[in-house]
Amino acid sequence: MKRQMRFAGSFYPRRESECKNMIENFLRDVSKPDDFEKVIAGIVPHAGWIFSGKISFAVFNAIKKNIDTFILFSANHCAWISKSAIMAEGVWETPLGQIEIDKDIAKQILKTGKIYIEDNPDAHADEHSIEVQLPFIKFLFPMAEIVPIMPVTTNDAVRVGEIVGEIVQNETEKGKRIAIIGTSDLTHYGLNYGFASKGHGNDALKWVKEVNDKRMINLMLNLEYDKITEETDKHKNACGPGAISATLASEKILGRKKGNL
């Protein structure tokens, strides 16, 4: 099964040359942090590249080792799912070439997490949050494979993350190099989103950044995966709470205690 590009030409460039040029500009602007020796997971935004591409790219670029497989937790903007949805085999297209799904890891996740996860490629068909990350992976890690997972937006996402963390731990002990990336934007503010509780103008935007977004960022930095769903419901400060919960839960299983901003 092939998952076609749906958002190339709008969220990011469609042509290979333009895509590479934009990534190379990001590469000139970001560096690999000296203190990030063992990056195993990250959370990235997924808006159009002109808004958030450099931030997303910086996270992938902070990974200092070669990666065999990226497990990718997506947001869910339009799919109706009762279980977390994995795409267990096939390829995803990018302007830089195809990326294979690691079907062995995907099938392990599907088998172990069958109460919480089902093979549902259709859920990924119109979701952009993973697609916009793939050119970064293809550029920096051209041989890497992926496992796309769309977690539910409930606390069941925590269990999905724990299952993934346990599998990654076992596979890492066997020598496989795996990284986990979740994707979520933060507060969607303004009349277009039906959320403008602090009015308009600079003061409202300052509140979004320094209060509402900061609440979620602090939870992420402290790996408080069990608080993400409630926080999002109350304060509307993430569009991918399931992706955040799953990523943080997997990091906990893998022994991490804090995150880096």
HELIX and SHEET records of a PDB file:
HELIX    1   1 GLU A   16  ASP A   29  1                                  14    
HELIX    2   2 TRP A   49  ASN A   61  1                                  13    
HELIX    3   3 LYS A  103  THR A  112  1                                  10    
HELIX    4   4 PRO A  121  HIS A  124  5                                   4    
HELIX    5   5 GLU A  131  GLN A  133  5                                   3    
HELIX    6   6 LEU A  134  LEU A  140  1                                   7    
HELIX    7   7 ASP A  156  GLU A  173  1                                  18    
HELIX    8   8 LEU A  191  TYR A  193  5                                   3    
HELIX    9   9 ASN A  202  TRP A  207  1                                   6    
HELIX   10  10 VAL A  208  ASN A  212  3                                   5    
HELIX   11  11 ASP A  213  LEU A  221  1                                   9    
HELIX   12  12 TYR A  225  LYS A  227  5                                   3    
HELIX   13  13 ILE A  228  HIS A  235  1                                   8    
HELIX   14  14 PRO A  241  ILE A  253  1                                  13    
SHEET    1   A 3 LYS A   2  ARG A   3  0                                        
SHEET    2   A 3 VAL A  91  TRP A  92  1                                        
SHEET    3   A 3 ILE A  99  GLU A 100 -1                                        
SHEET    1   B 6 ALA A  41  VAL A  44  0                                        
SHEET    2   B 6 ILE A 178  THR A 183  1                                        
SHEET    3   B 6 THR A  69  PHE A  73  1                                        
SHEET    4   B 6 GLU A 145  MET A 150  1                                        
SHEET    5   B 6 SER A  84  ILE A  86 -1                                        
SHEET    6   B 6 ILE A 117  ASP A 119  1                                        
END                                                                             
